[in-house]
Amino acid sequence: MEDAPKALELFIQEASVLSSLHDPGIPRVEAGGFFQINLVNPKPRQLACLVMEKIHGPTLEEISQAHPQGCPEDLVMDWFVQAIRILRELHKRQIIHRDIKPSNLMLRQPSINTLQQTQQLVLIDFGGVKQFEGKILNYQPTSTRLFSSGYSPPEQISGTNVGPAADFYALGRTIIELLTGRNPLHLEDPVTGELSWRNQCRVNPQLADLLDEMIQADVKSRPADANIIRKRLVKLKANALQPGFLLPSIPNPWQIFAKIGEFILSSISFIWTIIYKSFIACVVILWTSLLSYICVAIATPLGFYVAYHSKLGNSIAEFTLQQLSRYIPALNINTGFEIVVFAFAGLGTAWGITLSGSFGQQRKFQMAALMGIIGYSLGWIILQFAKQSHPAGTGLVLWATVSVPLLTLGLGLRSHHLVYAFIAALGNATIVASLIKLSWLSPVLSFSNILNSISFFGLIGILSCLGLSVSYYFVVPCLRWLGW
């Protein structure tokens, strides 16, 4: 192996990088620490040598194995802060490590002659480091393909351009393994590849949110640089050291008052947070509902034009009737023009909500449009079924129950997709049923009327925005706090 050109190249690269770095979190190598010697036995060759500082201490992999239920959060936070500081120094020099994992992070045992109480984290194995320019490393076909299964990001595995965000991804998965005691591969969803880890440990929700951002498959969804992560970690540690950690040293009578004061302050803070989130949620509902209604008001008349005044609409209507009569003979439908109107309404609603970008979703307009069209069209078919044996109002409730969750699943929401879909469907169906019960919404609403259709689909869009807002600002945070 020592004669392999690629192995020698990586060895020389590691020596060059380590010689240029002088940081307590990186093994020390003196300027003359790399050299080659000539050997004659068993055959003449040159042997590359590197004199490097020996780190006395365990790797984080060894520590994690000793804590199968996960390491204490305060310890992991300390390692996290140190690791980010090291990455900040590397990235400032336009260097990415590309192989961060528990086995490449060590704890240097403090010297008996020092008063250091915490162990120094050291990043090792610099054989895969690369220099980058700007924000990314431009991939070359001759570059070494290096990745560690379970830790390396998709762009590194596929051999495309990588940058500092690749190190953040690997570090995020490393920290999650330390917190849960489980290898990231064992936490991956077999379909999406996303990690399902929050229910494996009790952890600060803000820390969990930061880690989830770091391990996003999309590079642009991860933190941009190490300073952003460092500032969030500093804030997390500051919140952990709020008044109250000194209470044991306070005399008992005052300790009681201090605890009461702390409880009152935390209660006020909690109430203020609820008020603030409620205000933001109201603003978001208004903004998203406005965009949704505008898009529906544009898309619905366009759907009417296509359905009733174009050859395309006529072809779609005929094709729909043919297929439904072929596969569902019991379904008695006279016209298929309405399905075009429904499809355009679904398209408009999906685009309006996606355009707002208010719920942390990725703006995938094509997917949102597709799911909006499919959801509303499938709902129309179910509505026709319901009309034959139930009151028209029942059909509208069933339509909302089917259409809205399908549309929601296509909005590119980052997590808890089924929760969003369920709450949006439940809210729409409940309110539509209530309006029909109160005779405020006509159960025989004719979708051949443009104004009626705009009003109905606009209402559904507003109710969907309401359900998404409630989920995003209240339900999902509560589920995350519970570890789901």
SULHU-V152336 format. One record per residue. N is the residue number from 1. RES is the residue in three letters. NEAR is the number of other ideal C-beta (glycine too) atoms within 12 Angstrom. D_FIRST is the distance of its C-alpha to the first C-alpha in Angstrom with 2 decimals. Layout:
n	res	near	d_first
N	RES	NEAR	D_FIRST
N	RES	NEAR	D_FIRST
//
This chain:
n	res	near	d_first
1	MET	11	0.00
2	GLU	18	3.80
3	ASP	15	5.33
4	ALA	13	5.26
5	PRO	14	8.80
6	LYS	19	9.29
7	ALA	16	6.88
8	LEU	23	8.61
9	GLU	19	11.76
10	LEU	28	11.84
11	PHE	32	11.33
12	ILE	24	14.12
13	GLN	29	16.12
14	GLU	34	16.21
15	ALA	30	17.30
16	SER	24	19.91
17	VAL	36	21.39
18	LEU	34	21.67
19	SER	25	23.25
20	SER	25	25.87
21	LEU	30	26.82
22	HIS	17	29.24
23	ASP	27	30.14
24	PRO	23	30.62
25	GLY	32	28.78
26	ILE	38	25.51
27	PRO	33	23.50
28	ARG	23	24.80
29	VAL	27	22.86
30	GLU	18	25.03
31	ALA	15	25.17
32	GLY	11	23.58
33	GLY	21	20.97
34	PHE	25	18.07
35	PHE	19	17.54
36	GLN	16	15.37
37	ILE	14	16.13
38	ASN	13	16.24
39	LEU	15	15.17
40	VAL	10	16.82
41	ASN	8	15.80
42	PRO	6	14.55
43	LYS	11	14.10
44	PRO	11	14.91
45	ARG	16	12.31
46	GLN	17	12.34
47	LEU	20	10.82
48	ALA	28	11.51
49	CYS	20	13.73
50	LEU	29	15.88
51	VAL	18	19.07
52	MET	25	20.11
53	GLU	25	23.16
54	LYS	14	22.82
55	ILE	25	24.58
56	HIS	17	26.76
57	GLY	22	27.66
58	PRO	23	26.86
59	THR	28	25.18
60	LEU	38	27.62
61	GLU	26	25.96
62	GLU	17	27.01
63	ILE	28	30.42
64	SER	33	30.86
65	GLN	20	30.23
66	ALA	18	33.02
67	HIS	24	35.31
68	PRO	16	35.29
69	GLN	16	38.38
70	GLY	26	36.90
71	CYS	34	36.89
72	PRO	20	40.15
73	GLU	28	40.75
74	ASP	21	41.61
75	LEU	24	38.29
76	VAL	38	36.35
77	MET	34	38.54
78	ASP	27	37.68
79	TRP	38	33.92
80	PHE	41	34.58
81	VAL	33	36.53
82	GLN	34	33.91
83	ALA	42	31.09
84	ILE	40	33.30
85	ARG	29	34.05
86	ILE	36	30.38
87	LEU	45	29.90
88	ARG	29	33.06
89	GLU	28	31.71
90	LEU	36	28.45
91	HIS	36	30.42
92	LYS	18	32.94
93	ARG	22	30.25
94	GLN	20	29.28
95	ILE	33	25.95
96	ILE	41	24.93
97	HIS	48	22.38
98	ARG	47	21.70
99	ASP	35	20.33
100	ILE	46	23.30
101	LYS	39	23.72
102	PRO	43	25.09
103	SER	25	21.84
104	ASN	32	21.20
105	LEU	42	24.72
106	MET	33	25.68
107	LEU	32	29.06
108	ARG	28	29.44
109	GLN	18	32.00
110	PRO	16	35.04
111	SER	12	35.92
112	ILE	8	38.98
113	ASN	6	40.51
114	THR	13	40.54
115	LEU	8	42.85
116	GLN	14	40.22
117	GLN	8	40.84
118	THR	19	38.28
119	GLN	27	34.56
120	GLN	30	32.51
121	LEU	41	30.03
122	VAL	35	26.67
123	LEU	47	24.20
124	ILE	35	20.55
125	ASP	30	17.06
126	PHE	37	17.72
127	GLY	27	14.40
128	GLY	36	16.40
129	VAL	39	19.57
130	LYS	38	21.53
131	GLN	24	24.69
132	PHE	28	27.63
133	GLU	13	31.07
134	GLY	12	34.25
135	LYS	20	33.67
136	ILE	24	30.67
137	LEU	33	27.29
138	ASN	17	27.82
139	TYR	23	25.18
140	GLN	15	23.65
141	PRO	9	22.34
142	THR	10	19.24
143	SER	23	18.61
144	THR	27	15.75
145	ARG	20	17.31
146	LEU	31	16.94
147	PHE	25	19.35
148	SER	30	20.09
149	SER	19	22.59
150	GLY	28	25.92
151	TYR	40	25.47
152	SER	36	24.54
153	PRO	40	27.63
154	PRO	25	28.52
155	GLU	27	28.09
156	GLN	38	24.45
157	ILE	23	23.71
158	SER	16	25.57
159	GLY	23	23.80
160	THR	21	27.08
161	ASN	25	28.13
162	VAL	40	27.39
163	GLY	36	29.05
164	PRO	42	29.95
165	ALA	40	31.45
166	ALA	46	28.00
167	ASP	46	27.45
168	PHE	47	30.99
169	TYR	46	30.37
170	ALA	44	27.32
171	LEU	52	29.25
172	GLY	43	32.34
173	ARG	41	30.64
174	THR	45	29.10
175	ILE	47	32.61
176	ILE	44	34.11
177	GLU	43	31.78
178	LEU	47	32.81
179	LEU	40	36.47
180	THR	34	36.50
181	GLY	27	33.97
182	ARG	28	32.67
183	ASN	27	29.46
184	PRO	37	30.31
185	LEU	20	29.45
186	HIS	19	32.26
187	LEU	28	34.66
188	GLU	23	34.18
189	ASP	16	37.09
190	PRO	11	35.98
191	VAL	8	38.04
192	THR	15	37.75
193	GLY	20	34.47
194	GLU	25	36.40
195	LEU	36	36.12
196	SER	24	39.18
197	TRP	35	38.85
198	ARG	30	42.09
199	ASN	19	43.76
200	GLN	25	41.03
201	CYS	29	42.09
202	ARG	21	44.92
203	VAL	33	43.87
204	ASN	27	45.74
205	PRO	24	46.48
206	GLN	23	45.80
207	LEU	34	42.35
208	ALA	35	41.75
209	ASP	26	42.98
210	LEU	33	40.59
211	LEU	42	37.60
212	ASP	33	38.81
213	GLU	28	38.99
214	MET	42	35.44
215	ILE	42	34.02
216	GLN	30	36.08
217	ALA	30	34.38
218	ASP	21	36.32
219	VAL	29	34.80
220	LYS	16	38.33
221	SER	25	39.51
222	ARG	34	37.14
223	PRO	34	38.17
224	ALA	20	37.87
225	ASP	23	36.46
226	ALA	33	35.69
227	ASN	20	39.19
228	ILE	23	40.85
229	ILE	36	38.92
230	ARG	26	39.56
231	LYS	19	43.29
232	ARG	28	43.55
233	LEU	35	41.83
234	VAL	20	44.20
235	LYS	20	47.11
236	LEU	30	45.95
237	LYS	23	45.69
238	ALA	16	49.07
239	ASN	20	50.68
240	ALA	20	49.31
241	LEU	14	51.10
242	GLN	17	54.48
243	PRO	16	57.57
244	GLY	20	57.72
245	PHE	16	54.77
246	LEU	13	57.17
247	LEU	19	59.88
248	PRO	12	59.40
249	SER	11	60.63
250	ILE	18	63.74
251	PRO	11	66.90
252	ASN	12	67.62
253	PRO	10	70.64
254	TRP	15	68.75
255	GLN	17	65.68
256	ILE	14	67.75
257	PHE	15	68.97
258	ALA	23	65.47
259	LYS	19	64.17
260	ILE	16	67.12
261	GLY	18	66.46
262	GLU	21	62.79
263	PHE	15	63.79
264	ILE	14	66.31
265	LEU	17	63.86
266	SER	18	61.18
267	SER	14	63.87
268	ILE	14	65.03
269	SER	16	61.48
270	PHE	15	60.95
271	ILE	14	64.24
272	TRP	14	63.50
273	THR	17	60.10
274	ILE	18	61.87
275	ILE	15	64.50
276	TYR	15	61.99
277	LYS	23	59.82
278	SER	18	63.02
279	PHE	16	64.11
280	ILE	20	60.78
281	ALA	29	60.84
282	CYS	20	64.37
283	VAL	19	63.41
284	VAL	29	60.42
285	ILE	33	62.67
286	LEU	20	65.21
287	TRP	24	62.69
288	THR	37	60.77
289	SER	32	64.05
290	LEU	23	65.48
291	LEU	30	62.56
292	SER	46	62.57
293	TYR	35	66.33
294	ILE	24	66.22
295	CYS	37	63.57
296	VAL	42	65.57
297	ALA	27	68.74
298	ILE	26	67.07
299	ALA	37	65.23
300	THR	41	68.12
301	PRO	24	70.71
302	LEU	28	68.09
303	GLY	43	67.54
304	PHE	31	71.32
305	TYR	19	71.49
306	VAL	27	68.70
307	ALA	35	70.17
308	TYR	26	73.83
309	HIS	15	73.98
310	SER	18	71.11
311	LYS	12	70.19
312	LEU	20	66.73
313	GLY	27	68.35
314	ASN	19	70.68
315	SER	17	67.83
316	ILE	29	65.84
317	ALA	30	68.98
318	GLU	21	69.76
319	PHE	18	66.22
320	THR	32	66.18
321	LEU	25	69.52
322	GLN	16	68.50
323	GLN	19	65.28
324	LEU	27	66.95
325	SER	18	69.91
326	ARG	12	67.57
327	TYR	12	65.26
328	ILE	18	67.63
329	PRO	11	71.12
330	ALA	13	72.70
331	LEU	24	71.92
332	ASN	15	74.99
333	ILE	26	74.18
334	ASN	15	76.53
335	THR	23	74.35
336	GLY	30	70.66
337	PHE	33	71.10
338	GLU	38	70.47
339	ILE	37	66.84
340	VAL	39	66.14
341	VAL	41	67.77
342	PHE	46	65.74
343	ALA	42	62.48
344	PHE	43	63.24
345	ALA	52	64.29
346	GLY	45	60.96
347	LEU	40	59.16
348	GLY	41	61.26
349	THR	57	60.80
350	ALA	49	57.01
351	TRP	38	56.77
352	GLY	41	59.12
353	ILE	53	57.13
354	THR	38	53.79
355	LEU	28	55.27
356	SER	34	56.21
357	GLY	25	52.66
358	SER	33	54.38
359	PHE	40	52.45
360	GLY	27	48.90
361	GLN	32	48.22
362	GLN	22	45.96
363	ARG	26	48.33
364	LYS	24	47.53
365	PHE	24	50.81
366	GLN	17	49.99
367	MET	25	49.05
368	ALA	38	52.02
369	ALA	32	54.36
370	LEU	25	53.16
371	MET	36	53.58
372	GLY	46	56.92
373	ILE	34	58.23
374	ILE	27	57.04
375	GLY	40	58.37
376	TYR	47	61.78
377	SER	35	62.21
378	LEU	29	61.36
379	GLY	42	63.68
380	TRP	43	66.43
381	ILE	32	66.16
382	ILE	30	66.45
383	LEU	36	69.38
384	GLN	34	71.16
385	PHE	23	70.66
386	ALA	25	72.08
387	LYS	27	75.09
388	GLN	18	76.37
389	SER	14	76.87
390	HIS	19	76.58
391	PRO	20	78.10
392	ALA	24	76.43
393	GLY	28	75.42
394	THR	25	73.30
395	GLY	32	71.49
396	LEU	41	70.66
397	VAL	33	69.24
398	LEU	30	67.07
399	TRP	45	66.00
400	ALA	45	64.87
401	THR	33	63.07
402	VAL	33	60.98
403	SER	46	60.61
404	VAL	49	59.74
405	PRO	37	56.69
406	LEU	36	55.18
407	LEU	55	55.73
408	THR	47	54.23
409	LEU	31	51.00
410	GLY	38	50.44
411	LEU	46	50.85
412	GLY	30	47.18
413	LEU	35	47.83
414	ARG	28	44.68
415	SER	34	45.32
416	HIS	31	48.00
417	HIS	29	48.97
418	LEU	20	51.12
419	VAL	31	52.94
420	TYR	39	53.90
421	ALA	31	54.99
422	PHE	25	57.02
423	ILE	35	58.86
424	ALA	46	59.58
425	ALA	35	60.95
426	LEU	27	62.96
427	GLY	33	64.43
428	ASN	43	65.42
429	ALA	32	66.92
430	THR	21	68.84
431	ILE	28	70.32
432	VAL	39	71.20
433	ALA	26	72.91
434	SER	19	74.79
435	LEU	25	75.98
436	ILE	28	77.22
437	LYS	17	78.96
438	LEU	13	80.70
439	SER	11	81.61
440	TRP	17	79.85
441	LEU	26	77.64
442	SER	20	79.52
443	PRO	25	78.20
444	VAL	18	79.41
445	LEU	30	77.51
446	SER	16	77.60
447	PHE	38	74.42
448	SER	19	76.46
449	ASN	19	77.60
450	ILE	27	75.28
451	LEU	17	76.42
452	ASN	22	76.18
453	SER	34	72.67
454	ILE	32	71.51
455	SER	25	73.05
456	PHE	38	71.45
457	PHE	50	67.95
458	GLY	31	68.17
459	LEU	32	69.11
460	ILE	50	66.15
461	GLY	48	63.83
462	ILE	34	65.37
463	LEU	40	65.08
464	SER	56	61.43
465	CYS	47	60.77
466	LEU	34	62.62
467	GLY	42	60.51
468	LEU	51	57.22
469	SER	37	58.39
470	VAL	29	59.41
471	SER	40	56.05
472	TYR	38	54.01
473	TYR	30	55.97
474	PHE	23	57.08
475	VAL	30	55.82
476	VAL	33	52.07
477	PRO	26	51.93
478	CYS	20	53.79
479	LEU	23	51.39
480	ARG	29	48.41
481	TRP	20	50.21
482	LEU	17	50.61
483	GLY	19	46.87
484	TRP	21	47.14
//
